Amino acid sequence: MTAVGFVGLGKMGLPMAARLVSAGFRVRAYDISRPEGIDVTGDVTEVAEGADAVVLMLPDSDAVEAVLADAGLLAAAAPGTVLIDMGSSQPLRTRALAARAAERGVRLVDAPVSGGVKGAVDGTLTIMAGGDQDDLDRVRPILETLGSRVLRLGPVGAGHALKALNNLMSATHLLITAEALLAGQRFGLDPETMLAAVNGSSGRSGSTENKWPNFVLPGTFDSGFGLRLMLKDMRIAVDLAEATGVAPRLGRATVDLWADAAEHLPSTADHTEIVRWLRQLQEDTEPSA
């Protein structure tokens, strides 16, 4: 498999497509921004011409369905083509779309990723895959070029389910880490020293090991993953939990707090900026001297 279509050259998609090119794949891509360095077509349907697989790195199910159905990519894909949805979509909608694709002889697998922009650049993403084993085996060379861990979780939709659940966990970690470290700072503790201690203790998480030292403490807040995208995934996760009969009380409370942050932060806010919001919220509610 050497010919790959690629739709969505954003912060994650562009370095992913570049890795495929560097690995020797013939990549034809589409994005409205038309970035340099990648062969970008003028019509999204053109990425399917001669492609064995088409990667979709789009923000949500609405965008995926718009590209496949409304823009005609599914109709343009030849029977046997494998569509790889590597964004964060709704699991049940993914399953419905896979069934629709199968009617045309086109296969669909979901393979969302975790690892951020750095993981996309370095090819160290964790890829959470859902789909038939044969379909995943066919696109494994693509996935292994993009990630260092490729895990099949089950049938179509399984990858998107875990991706949403993972991001709910990640968002909860980040929020409670912010509350704890801000409290420690108010007490007089140094944040870097707190992180050094916590990262050797049971309170450590991706937030303490990565997000705080790399994006929060430097004040850059530039992880590359938007706050509203995180919130979208969190909502998918709590809806999924409720659909399975689990009552996500902490999950719903966390979603409410992130939704509050989204109302007060710019539309372009990085998800790590929830710490900035929480810090400001505490300052605004601090009693006057």
N, C-alpha and C positions, 0 to 999 in steps of 0.2 A: 504494500500500500504506500504509494508515493505522492499521489495528488490529493490535496486537502483544500477544501473551501473553509473560509473563516469569516464569521460575521460578528462584529463588535470589537473595535480596536481602541478601547478605553484604557484606563490605568492598568488594568489586569490583562486585557486582551492583546494590546500591542506587544508587550514583552513576550507573551506566550506565542503569538504568531511569529515573532522574530526568532524564538528558539527553534520552532519548526523549520524555518528557512535555514538556519545555521546547521540543523541536523540533516539537511539534504532533501526535505520534503518540498514538492512544488506547491506553493501556497498562492491561492488567489483569494483576496479578501475584499470585504465591503464594510465601509463605515462612512457615515455622512461627513465626518471631519476630514477624511482622505489624508491621513498622516503620511509622511515621507518614509522611505525605506522598505515599504511593502507594496507589492503589486495590488493596487486597489482598483476594482471595477466600478463602472458607473451605474450598474444595475445589480441589485442583490441576487437576482436569479442567475446571474452569470457565474457566481461562485460554485454552482452545482455542475457546470459544464466539465465533464471528464473527471469529476471528483469521486474518489472512493468513499470519502467521508466529509462531512461538513460540521465544523465546530461552531457552536453558538455561544458567545460570551456576552449575554444580554442581562439586563437587570431583573427581569421578572417574567411571569407567565404571560402577561399582556403583551410585552415586547416580543416574546418568542412566537406567540400565536399570530401577531401582526406580521412578522417577517415570513413565517411559514405559510400562513393562509392568505392574508390580505395582500401581501407583496408577491405571492406566487412562488416562493422558494420550494415548497413541498411539491407543487405541480411540476416544477422544473427538474426535480431530482429524479434520476433514473432508478428503476427498480434495483434493489440491492445496495443502494447508497445507505450509509449509516449516519444518522444525525446524532451529534453529541451535544447535549444541552449542559454546558459547564457553568452556567449561572445559577442563581438561586430562584427556583420556581416552586409552585405549589404542587405537592406530590400527586394529588388526585387529578389535577389538570394535566400533569405530565403523563399520567397513565392514559387519560382520554386521548391526548394528542398522539401517543404511541399507537393506540388502536387505530386512529384515523390514518396515520402514516402507513401502518401495516396493510390497510386496504389497497394501497398503491404499491405494495411491495417494497416499501422503504422502512428501514429499521430505525428505532430511536432508543438511545440509552441516555441516562442522566448521569453526569459525572461532575458535580460541583466540587469546588476546591476550597482548601483552607491553607493559609500561609502568607497571605498578603502580597503586596507588590514585590517585596524582596524575594519571596518564594517563587513568584512568577518569573522574575529576572534570573534567579539562580537555578530554576528547574527543580526546586525542592518542595513543591506543593504536596499536600496530602490530598488525594483524589478519592472521593466517596462515590463509588459507582453503583448504579442500579441498572439491571437489564439482563437479557439472556446471556448465558456464559459464552455462547458462540459469537454473539455480536461483540461482546467485550474483548474476546480474544482477537477478533479482527482489528480492533482499533487500539489494542494494547501498545503497539509501537508508538502511536501518537501520545497516548496517556503517559507512557514511561519517559518520553522526551520532556514532558511538562512537569512531572512530579516524581518524587523519590519514593512515595508510598501510594500504591494503587490498590484499593480494597474494594472487592465486590461485596455489597451488603445484602443483596437480594434482587428481586425482580424490579422492573421499571418503577420509578418513584421512590425507591428505597434510599438512593443517594440524596435526593432533595429533602426527604424526611429528616435524615440525620443532619444534613447541613443546617436546616432550620433549628433543630434541637441543639446542635453545637453552638450556634450563635446566640441562642437564648442563654445557654450556660455562660458563654463568654461575656455577654452583656451584663449578666448578674454579677459575675466575678469583678468586672471593671467597676461597677457601681459600688459594691460593698468595699472594694479596695480603696476607692476614693474616699468614702465615708471614714474608713478606719485610718488612713494615712493623714487625712485632713485633721482628724481628731488628735492624732499623735503630734502633728505639727503645732496645733493649738496648745498642747501640753508642754511643748518645748523640745520635742524630739526632731532630729535631723532626718529628712526623708530618705536620703541615700543610705544612711546607716540603718534605718528601719527596713528598707528593701533588702539590704545585705543580710540582715537577721532573718527576715521572713522567708527569703529565698533558700534558706537552709533549714526551714521549719515547715510545719504542717499547713501554714496559711498561704503557701506559694501557689501561683497560678500563672497562666499566660499573661495576665495583667501585671503581676509583680515582676515577672521575668523579662517581659518584652515591652508592653505598652507604656508602663510608667517610666522605665529608664530610657526608652528610645524616643518617645513622643510627648510625654507629659512633662517630665522634669526639664527637658531642654526647652519646652514651651513652643515646640514646632507644630504639634497636633496635626501631623501629616502622614498618618499611616496609609492613606490611600483608599480607605473604605469609609463611605459616607454614613453619617448618623442615621439618615432616613432609610438607607438600605438595611442597616442593622435593625431598625425598628420594624421594617417590613418582614424580615426573617423571623423576628421575635413573635410577631403576630401570627405568622404561619405556624410556628411551633406551638403556641398556646392553643390555637384552634385545633391543631392535630391532637394535642393532649386531650382536649375536651371530647373530640370525636371518638377517642379510644376509651373514654370513660374515666380518665384521670382528671382530678380537679386541680388545675395548676394555680393554686392560690398565690404562691410566691412569684410564679411567672407572670400572672396578671398584674400584681402589684409592681413588678419591675417594668412591665410594658407601660403602665400608667406613668411612672416616673420618666421613662425615656420619651414618652409622648409629650409630657410637659416640657422637657428639655427641647424637643423638636420645635415646639411653638415659640420658644424664646431665642433659639440660635438661628443663624443664617441658613438658607436653604442648601448652601454648599458646605455646611459644617462637616468636618471629619468626625467619626464616631468617638474618637478619644476626647473630643471637646465637651463631652458630658462632664468631664472633671472641671473644666472651666465654668460650666453652668452651675455645678454644685457648689463650687467655691464662691461664686458670686451670690448664689442663693443664701448661703450661710452668712456672708458679709451683710447682705441686705436685711436679714432677720436678727442680726446681733443687736442686743439692747444698747442704747446710747449710754455713754458714760455719764 
